[in-house]
C-alpha cells in the first residue's frame, strides 16, 4: 500500500527541485497513488497548498480523504447479505477508506460461484481484522494533506486552476 510507480530516485529529484518552484499552490494532475503529493508534502509541509486530481475510484477516494472531503460511500442494499459483515469497518473516514482500499483485492470475487471464490471470500473475512487495522492505522498516521482534490479529467482540472498557474506548473513538469 502507498507504493506508487514512481521510482525512489525520481522522487528524490522531485523533492530537491521542488524547492526552486515559485511560491504558489502546486497542482498535480493524474495523481494515481498520490506519490508526488506525498513527496511535495514532505518537502513543504503545510507551507504550500497542494491540489491533486485523478479519475479512478481508488485515487479519488484517497484524494478526498487527504483533502478532508466527505467520503460518501455506503453499502448498497442488494449487497447486504453478501457484504453486511463489512459494517463494523465503515464507521469512520479511516475505516471506510481502509475498507475501500482492501476491497480492491477481494470485491472481484463477490457474486461469483465456485469453490475458489468461496474460499477467497472466506479467507478475506478471516484475515480482515488484522489487515483492516494495519491499513486504517497507516491512514490515521498520514501527515499528507491536500488543499483540494478534483475528480475529473486533468484538462478540466488545469482549466479551473486560478489564472492558469496550474497549466504553467504542469507544463514545466512534462
C-alpha atoms as one frame of an Amber mdcrd trajectory, in Angstrom:
protein
   0.000   0.000   0.000   1.053   3.554  -0.787   3.881   2.485  -3.067   3.491
   4.368  -6.311   5.072   3.533  -9.617   7.495   6.449  -9.363  10.974   5.118
  -8.506  12.701   6.395  -5.362  15.488   8.197  -7.290  12.900  10.207  -9.222
  11.028  11.028  -6.016  14.319  12.362  -4.632  14.841  14.528  -7.713  11.325
  15.954  -7.439  11.858  16.641  -3.733  15.105  18.508  -4.482  13.872  20.517
  -7.468  10.538  21.465  -5.911  12.461  23.913  -3.734  13.074  26.060  -6.818
   9.411  26.228  -7.846   7.643  29.556  -7.405   5.943  30.025  -4.038   2.425
  29.317  -5.221  -0.043  26.498  -4.779   1.067  23.321  -6.511  -1.257  21.417
  -8.850  -0.598  17.753  -9.590  -2.546  16.184 -12.424  -3.135  12.439 -12.732
  -2.380  11.796  -9.063  -2.620   7.994  -9.032  -1.448   6.829  -5.582  -0.691
  10.459  -4.685   3.040   9.735  -4.589   4.025  13.172  -5.891   1.699  14.851
  -3.415   3.319  12.907  -0.571   6.802  13.901  -1.775   5.759  17.556  -2.008
   4.143  17.467   1.416   7.361  16.015   2.829   9.224  18.927   1.189   6.905
  21.777   2.146   4.651  20.532   4.938   1.690  22.892   5.221   3.755  25.790
   3.823   2.398  25.229   0.277  -1.095  24.052  -0.664  -1.065  21.005  -2.907
  -4.008  20.188  -5.161  -4.481  16.718  -6.639  -6.513  15.244  -9.464  -7.493
  11.867 -10.867 -10.447   9.947 -12.245 -10.111   6.443 -10.812 -12.295   5.435
  -7.869  -9.309   4.411  -5.737  -7.384   7.655  -6.335 -10.471   9.818  -5.839
 -11.292   8.191  -2.505  -7.706   8.651  -1.309  -7.583  12.226  -2.653 -10.865
  13.198  -0.990  -9.628  11.647   2.248  -6.392  13.668   2.171  -8.317  16.825
   1.293 -10.688  16.301   4.227 -13.679  15.938   1.922 -16.599  13.629   2.705
 -16.363  10.006   1.641 -19.907   9.359   0.505 -19.732   5.605   0.159 -22.314
   3.222   1.540 -23.052  -0.448   1.186 -25.874  -0.860  -1.303 -28.923  -2.780
  -0.117 -28.537  -5.554  -2.674 -25.131  -6.436  -1.159 -26.226  -6.538   2.487
 -26.443 -10.320   2.583 -23.066 -10.857   0.932 -21.100  -7.953   2.414 -23.016
  -6.965   5.542 -20.070  -8.211   7.609 -18.231  -5.035   6.482 -20.423  -2.664
   8.530 -18.076  -2.522  11.556 -15.345  -1.413   9.124 -17.325   1.549   7.768
 -17.702   3.568  10.969 -15.311   6.486  10.419 -13.407   8.006   7.490 -10.226
   5.998   8.057 -12.121   2.732   8.472 -14.192   3.441   5.376 -11.184   4.263
   3.226  -9.276   1.227   4.520 -12.273  -0.920   3.559 -12.347   0.593   0.067
  -8.623   0.090  -0.364  -8.749  -3.525   0.779 -11.848  -4.056  -1.331  -9.733
  -3.693  -4.451  -8.305  -7.106  -3.541 -11.499  -9.071  -2.871 -14.549  -7.386
  -4.397 -13.757  -9.137  -7.663 -14.996 -12.373  -6.035 -18.406 -11.050  -4.962
 -21.294 -12.663  -6.791 -19.171 -15.357  -8.396 -19.877 -19.013  -7.820 -17.342
 -21.744  -7.272 -15.114 -23.252  -4.624 -12.232 -20.896  -5.394 -14.369 -17.760
  -4.979 -15.952 -19.019  -1.758 -12.519 -19.798  -0.329 -11.186 -16.387  -1.289
 -14.139 -14.647   0.366 -13.796 -16.817   3.473 -10.059 -16.082   3.693 -10.799
 -12.382   3.288 -13.274 -12.434   6.169 -10.868 -14.384   8.386  -7.898 -12.099
   7.658  -9.953  -8.916   7.651  -9.463  -7.701  11.245  -5.657  -7.663  11.068
  -5.440  -6.346   7.511  -8.007  -3.680   8.238  -6.348  -2.491  11.440  -2.961
  -2.263   9.743  -4.359  -0.264   6.814  -6.528   2.046   8.945  -3.596   2.716
  11.283  -1.431   3.766   8.330  -4.178   6.073   7.104  -4.617   7.670  10.526
  -0.868   8.267  10.670  -0.641  10.024   7.310   0.512  13.607   7.621  -0.027
  14.497   3.968  -2.922  16.870   3.441  -4.242  18.313   0.206  -5.636  21.785
  -0.324  -8.187  20.205  -2.640  -8.822  17.204  -4.821 -10.518  17.349  -8.223
 -12.216  14.218  -9.524 -12.275  14.575 -13.272 -10.283  14.989 -16.440  -6.877
  16.588 -15.934  -7.526  19.164 -18.674 -10.619  20.413 -16.842  -8.640  20.436
 -13.583  -5.961  22.627 -15.143  -8.519  24.912 -16.817 -10.212  25.537 -13.462
  -6.976  26.383 -11.634  -6.631  30.068 -10.721  -5.289  32.263 -13.554  -3.749
  29.351 -15.408  -0.947  28.891 -12.846  -1.547  25.162 -12.802  -1.136  24.917
 -16.565   2.275  26.603 -16.374   3.392  24.431 -13.459   2.123  21.229 -15.041
   3.648  22.047 -18.431   7.029  22.648 -16.790   6.904  19.111 -15.380   6.292
  17.448 -18.766
